[in-house]
Amino acid sequence: MGEFVALIDVIPEDTEVNFEEFVDKLKNVLPDTCVIETYEVMPVAFGLKKARVRVRYPEEWGGTDRVEEFFHKVNGIQGIEGIAFSKA
């Protein structure tokens, strides 16, 4: 089996977020079979920002649902949205 790569937007609840720490928390809830390769901080609205993370994960997981389930374990998340995924 191969791997998939996905772009997932993760929106924190607060406008005052240290995104380096925020993404570290996301990394810590993922199993060893997954890796966050990069992330980009993007504006949402009214001072709120989101992290768009690029995640590599096992192909047998299919879409982004399983990755999103892991991310939901982190406190302080307002929303998670899978943007795109493809075979690596």
VEXNULUM-69023 format. One record per residue (C-alpha): residue in three letters; x, y, z. Coordinates in Angstrom, 1 decimal, padded with zeros to 4 digits. Each point is the difference from the previous one (the first is absolute). Last residue first. Example, Ala and Ser with C-alpha at 12.3 -4.5 7.8 and 13.67 -1.06 7.14 Angstrom:
REM residues 2
R|vodren|east|north|up
R|SER|013.7|-001.1|007.1
R|ALA|-001.4|-003.4|000.7
END
This chain:
REM residues 88
R|vodren|east|north|up
R|ALA|001.4|010.6|-002.8
R|LYS|-003.6|-001.0|-000.9
R|SER|-002.3|003.0|000.4
R|PHE|-001.8|002.0|002.5
R|ALA|-001.8|003.4|000.0
R|ILE|-001.6|002.5|002.4
R|GLY|-000.8|-002.1|003.0
R|GLU|-001.7|002.3|002.5
R|ILE|000.5|000.3|003.8
R|GLY|-001.8|002.5|002.2
R|GLN|000.0|001.8|003.3
R|ILE|003.0|-001.7|001.6
R|GLY|001.0|000.8|003.5
R|ASN|000.7|-003.4|001.3
R|VAL|001.8|-002.6|-002.2
R|LYS|-001.7|-003.3|-000.3
R|HIS|-001.9|001.3|-003.1
R|PHE|003.3|-000.2|-001.9
R|PHE|000.0|-003.8|000.3
R|GLU|-003.5|-000.2|-001.5
R|GLU|001.0|002.4|-002.8
R|VAL|002.8|-002.5|-001.0
R|ARG|-002.6|-002.8|-000.1
R|ASP|-002.4|002.1|-002.1
R|THR|002.6|001.1|-002.6
R|GLY|-000.9|-002.3|-002.8
R|GLY|001.3|-003.6|-000.5
R|TRP|001.6|-001.4|003.2
R|GLU|001.6|-002.8|-002.1
R|GLU|002.3|002.6|-001.6
R|PRO|001.9|000.5|003.3
R|TYR|000.6|003.7|001.0
R|ARG|001.9|003.1|-001.2
R|VAL|-001.5|003.2|001.4
R|ARG|000.3|003.5|-001.4
R|VAL|-001.4|002.4|002.5
R|ARG|-002.0|003.2|-000.6
R|ALA|000.0|001.7|003.3
R|LYS|-002.7|002.5|000.6
R|LYS|-000.2|003.7|001.0
R|LEU|-002.6|002.1|001.8
R|GLY|000.5|003.7|000.0
R|PHE|-003.6|000.8|-001.1
R|ALA|000.1|-002.6|-002.8
R|VAL|001.9|-003.1|-001.2
R|PRO|003.6|001.0|-000.6
R|MET|002.6|-002.7|-000.9
R|VAL|002.8|-001.6|001.9
R|GLU|001.9|-002.6|-002.2
R|TYR|001.0|-003.5|001.0
R|THR|002.6|-002.5|-001.1
R|GLU|000.7|-003.7|000.0
R|ILE|-002.4|-001.1|002.8
R|VAL|000.8|-003.7|000.3
R|CYS|-002.1|-003.1|000.3
R|THR|000.9|-003.7|000.6
R|ASP|001.4|000.9|003.5
R|PRO|-003.5|000.8|001.3
R|LEU|-001.3|003.6|000.0
R|VAL|-000.9|001.6|003.3
R|ASN|003.4|001.6|000.5
R|LYS|000.1|001.6|-003.5
R|LEU|-003.2|001.9|000.7
R|LYS|001.5|001.3|003.3
R|ASP|003.1|001.1|-001.8
R|VAL|-002.2|001.8|-002.5
R|PHE|-001.5|002.1|002.8
R|GLU|003.4|000.6|001.6
R|GLU|001.4|001.4|-003.3
R|PHE|-003.3|001.8|-000.5
R|ASN|000.2|002.0|003.2
R|VAL|-003.6|001.0|000.2
R|GLU|-001.7|003.3|001.0
R|THR|-003.1|-000.1|-002.2
R|ASP|-001.5|-002.8|001.9
R|GLU|-002.2|-003.0|-001.0
R|PRO|002.7|-001.5|-002.3
R|ILE|-000.7|-000.7|-003.7
R|VAL|001.6|-003.1|-001.6
R|ASP|000.0|-000.1|-003.7
R|ILE|001.1|-003.3|-001.5
R|LEU|002.1|-000.5|-003.1
R|ALA|000.5|-003.7|-000.7
R|VAL|002.8|-002.4|-001.2
R|PHE|-000.7|-003.6|-000.5
R|GLU|002.4|-002.9|000.5
R|GLY|000.7|-003.3|-001.7
R|MET|-001.1|-003.6|000.6
END
